[in-house]
Amino acid sequence: MSEPYAVSVPKGYRVGSWEVREPIATGAFGSVYEARRAESRTGLPDTAALKFLSTGTHTPRQLTHLRELAERELELLSRLRSAPRLIRLYETLTVDDPAHPGIDGATVLVLEKAEDSLAALLSRTPRPADGPGLLAQICEGLTQLHQAGWVHGDLKPANVLLMKDGSARLADFNMAAEMEGTHAYTPAFSTPDYTPPELLWAEIGERGRRIRPSADIWAFGVLAHLVLTDSYPLPGGTSSARRDAAVAYARGTDELRLSPQLPDTWREIVRDCLARTHQERVTGEALLRRVEAAAGTCGRRSRLPRLFARRGRRSALVLGASAVATVAVAALGYGISTWADDNSQGGKRTGETNNVTATAYGAADLRTDRGIPPAYRLLIVETAHDCSHGDVTPSLLAAMLKVESDFDPDLADPAKNEYGIARWTPSVLRWWMNADGTPEEEVPQPPFPPAESIPAMGRYLCWISPRLDSGLKGDRRVLIAGAYRTSYKVVNDAGGVPPKYRPYADRVAHYLKEYTPQGKK
């Protein structure tokens, strides 16, 4: 393999009835391999995709949540009598092989093998001719999920798989959640370009973030615009810029400007999917009928399956707070191989995509060979880029997380009242949890997931940076780190990092050098 796989499985390895063949994809905590059936078993295909989740090599709490994810995906799919637009899960297995400690204890999902993904198709063929038909099938899959009382939570091209016959399947249900009345609860992490604006500033509770089916509808509108025009519906050359544009649009300070290349038959559909508020978005069968009419597939749809929703139970997605970021960035769906970082200008994709594995994401900002956990790389890079002050860099955040906790999301130091990967004190964290700058009304209680702790660290550092005196000597980033441990006033009064905090600052400086790519400041 040309890149490190989260779970390395040798070719020819046997698990259950399956023999591992070629690698397909990898993410931070799971890897997918092609496999062939090595013994006769009724009801199983000759080939499948085996998704190995590294549930044998993490902390007990992480192991529990990774196993719960596998069980949830199995539960979601088994609750549908027939769901032609969802990737099929055949069985789950557990590796029992102490002789191979790297995979011993791993959970294995045996999945229907796809031939391609929508993300790969779009990178090769922008605005594909069969795009409208694929969109109709994707919308049908969403309708199946929503009728069953579930929200997908992470619809994007990488999570749409294409089968040998060219049909589309929805995949990657690690963010999926069952509805409880009007809402469900998902991890506080998502793909910014496909996240509705109301979730960009949503509060994060112990059970995660509240979400509605209308979030999937917004994501579908973005995806449809991308498939049909090869561009995003909101302006900006980066996902952060497009996210800011989404917030401005939702607040009424900017208008939605759809591409002139968007066909007239789709323009109102996309506009209604991207309505400013969730109440205004078109949903359900009404949306499906309009999409099918625009795609010219009316009357050709597979009969929607009978769907079963279990009554009187808690949501199937109730995560411990410390596992939220681990669960989200693990990308446990089939399409876990890449994040597509578009080479765009003004939001228009050039047709060439820079696909990077989870282990290599952010290589321009962070060294990938120095032990920064891939699960947090995306969060670290995006958090740093959210700050307009150039001294708050991904390498600074990574260095501080290393020194604060050694990247331990479950750190607890009651003697100092500090918790989580960024060692937050609860009464201080409440001031930095929300992206809109408003403090939490109540003091949050640990554990604090990385999806809360890391962005909060970034906001605090971004606030500190302009408050440090410009005449202070030394690396500005190290001074910011020192102020994080004490305060900007103490650093200003001391003319630099006080002696008490210099060992801490020296360690941060060491890892800053360690994590910064060559050629970067």
Beta strands, then each sheet from edge to edge (+ up, - down):
strand 1: 14-15
strand 2: 18-26
strand 3: 30-37
strand 4: 47-53
strand 5: 89-94
strand 6: 107-111
strand 7: 116-117
strand 8: 150-151
strand 9: 160-162
strand 10: 168-170
strand 11: 177-178
strand 12: 184-186
strand 13: 204-205
strand 14: 208-211
strand 15: 339-345
strand 16: 348-356
strand 17: 412-413
strand 18: 418-419
sheet 1: 1+ 2- 3+ 4- 6+ 5-
sheet 2: 7+ 9- 10+
sheet 3: 8+ 11-
sheet 4: 12+ 14- 13+
sheet 5: 15+ 16-
sheet 6: 17+ 18-
end
